[in-house]
Amino acid sequence: MELRPPGTPIDDPFFDAVRRRHPDVDLVALPPDATTEPADPVDDATVARVAELVAEAAADLWSAVAPGSVTAPTTQVRFADRESDVRAVARVVESTRDGYALLVRLRHELEQRGWLVDRPPGGLERLVAELHGGRLLASYAEGSGALLLDLSSAALPVGVDRARELVR
């Protein structure tokens, strides 16, 4: 780690501008995380299979939580946290008046299946769950009656260009 005295130019234009405008603020730039090395890209067959598995898991979970619903999850590929990675995401959007009860059933079902479930604080009823790199986000807005459920896979490294093609 390199320490630079105040007033020393910074190689990054953004941080250089911040330093000029706010000389009283100490800037600390950490080196890149060693775990951010790109993994070997997966092939299209793997992405397709993961999307298929996410779709099946979402359909199974949704039918267990809302057996009377005629809404089916839709699945697509989206960007993950890095631009070279994608995730398969299954989404259900349902207009319902018993969304809170659905979230309670969803939490119970997820815990039975081994997911780590949390209910973040706030005015909106939400659930966040994780299992083997996959994650689930669910929310219910009582005023509109909208329930949203997103089930996504772990990040799949595919490369920047291929990720852009897959997400289009």
Buried (B, 14 or more C-beta within 10 A) or exposed (E): EEEEEEEEEBEEEEEEEBBEEEEEEEEEEEEEEEEEEEEEBBEEEEBEEBBEBBBEBBBEBBEBBBEEBEBEBEBBBBBBEEEBBBBBBBBBEBEBEBBEEBBBBBBEBBEEBEBEBEEEEEEEBBBBBBBEEBBBBBBBBEEEEBBBBBBBBBBBBBBEEBBBEBBE
